[in-house]
Amino acid sequence: MSEYETGDGSTDLGHYEAGQESAELDQLHQSAGSEADAQSQFGVYENDHHAEESTDFAQGHHEEFDRPGVVHAESDDYTNYSHSASEDDHVFAAEGSQSTHQAEFAELDALEQKFDAAFAQGTEIHTGEGQSELGTAQN
């Protein structure tokens, strides 16, 4: 509002301003994840077999004569047989391990903010009869 008078030497001048401001912020962040793994390890099964066999066979004939003074005669037949065998088994069992792992996560971040502001300002000036006054306007 503005007023200007020139007849009697007084001047009234006024200015008034008002406003309002509003803002809003919404932010949402969501994340989720998971991991899983498995591991298995197994040893070797071992089976060994050993066998050994040995056979010996010998046949012989022996004759002996002796003639000095008395007749002496001797005859031998012989057979020599030998058999040996051995056998062994070796068994080694399996060994193993197994493991699993699983992990999951989820997170949620939410932000909500509101901004409200209001303002009012004004100035007025009064001059009259050689005096001036500057002040804040009254509501």
C-alpha positions in Angstrom: 0.0 0.0 0.0 1.4 3.3 -0.9 0.1 6.8 -0.3 1.6 10.2 -1.3 0.1 13.5 -0.3 1.5 16.8 -1.2 -1.0 19.4 0.1 -0.1 19.8 3.7 3.6 18.9 3.7 3.2 15.3 5.0 4.2 12.2 3.2 3.1 8.6 4.0 4.8 5.8 2.1 4.4 2.1 3.0 5.5 -1.2 1.7 4.4 -4.6 2.8 5.4 -8.1 1.5 4.4 -11.5 2.7 5.0 -15.0 1.4 5.0 -18.7 2.2 7.3 -21.5 0.9 6.9 -25.2 1.3 9.0 -28.1 0.1 8.9 -31.8 0.8 11.5 -34.6 0.2 10.8 -38.3 0.2 13.7 -40.7 -0.4 13.6 -44.5 -0.2 16.5 -46.8 -0.7 16.2 -50.5 -0.5 18.8 -53.2 -1.2 18.9 -56.9 -0.7 21.3 -59.6 -1.5 22.4 -63.2 -0.8 25.2 -65.6 -1.4 25.5 -69.3 -1.1 28.3 -71.7 -1.7 29.0 -75.4 -1.2 32.2 -77.4 -1.1 32.8 -81.1 -1.1 36.1 -83.0 -1.1 36.5 -86.7 -1.1 39.6 -88.9 -0.9 40.5 -91.9 -3.0 39.5 -95.4 -2.3 42.4 -97.8 -2.7 42.5 -101.6 -2.9 45.7 -103.5 -3.5 46.1 -107.2 -3.9 49.5 -109.0 -4.1 50.0 -112.7 -4.7 53.3 -114.7 -5.0 53.8 -118.4 -5.6 57.0 -120.4 -6.0 57.4 -124.1 -6.8 60.6 -126.0 -6.9 60.9 -129.6 -8.2 64.0 -131.7 -8.4 64.4 -135.4 -9.1 67.7 -137.3 -8.8 69.2 -140.7 -8.9 72.4 -141.7 -7.1 74.4 -144.9 -7.6 77.5 -146.0 -5.8 79.7 -149.2 -6.2 82.6 -150.2 -4.1 84.6 -153.4 -5.0 87.7 -153.7 -2.8 87.4 -156.8 -0.8 83.7 -156.8 -0.5 81.2 -155.8 -3.1 79.3 -152.8 -2.0 76.4 -151.3 -4.1 74.2 -148.5 -3.3 71.3 -146.9 -5.3 69.2 -143.9 -4.3 66.3 -142.2 -6.0 65.1 -139.0 -4.6 62.5 -136.3 -5.3 62.6 -132.8 -3.9 59.5 -130.7 -4.1 59.0 -127.3 -2.5 56.0 -125.0 -2.9 55.4 -121.6 -1.2 52.7 -119.0 -1.6 51.9 -115.7 -0.1 48.9 -113.4 -0.6 48.1 -110.0 0.9 45.3 -107.5 0.5 45.5 -103.8 1.4 42.4 -101.6 1.6 42.4 -97.9 2.2 38.9 -96.3 2.9 37.6 -93.0 1.5 37.8 -89.8 3.5 35.6 -86.8 2.8 34.4 -83.4 3.9 31.5 -81.3 2.9 30.5 -77.8 3.9 27.9 -75.2 2.9 27.5 -71.5 3.6 24.5 -69.2 3.1 24.1 -65.5 3.9 21.4 -63.0 3.2 21.0 -59.3 3.9 18.4 -56.6 3.3 18.4 -53.0 4.2 15.9 -50.2 3.9 16.7 -46.5 4.4 13.8 -44.0 4.3 14.1 -40.2 4.6 11.2 -37.9 4.8 11.7 -34.2 5.4 9.3 -31.3 5.2 10.3 -27.6 5.0 7.8 -24.9 5.7 8.7 -21.2 5.9 6.6 -18.1 6.1 7.7 -14.5 6.1 6.3 -11.0 6.3 8.2 -7.8 6.1 7.3 -4.2 5.6 8.6 -0.7 5.9 6.9 2.6 6.2 8.1 6.1 6.2 6.3 9.1 7.7 7.5 12.6 7.0 5.7 15.6 8.3 6.6 19.1 9.3 10.3 18.5 8.7 10.6 15.2 10.6 11.2 11.8 9.1 10.6 8.4 10.7 11.6 5.0 9.3 10.3 1.9 11.0 9.0 -1.6 10.6 5.4 -2.0 9.5 2.9 -3.4 12.0 0.6 -6.2 11.1 
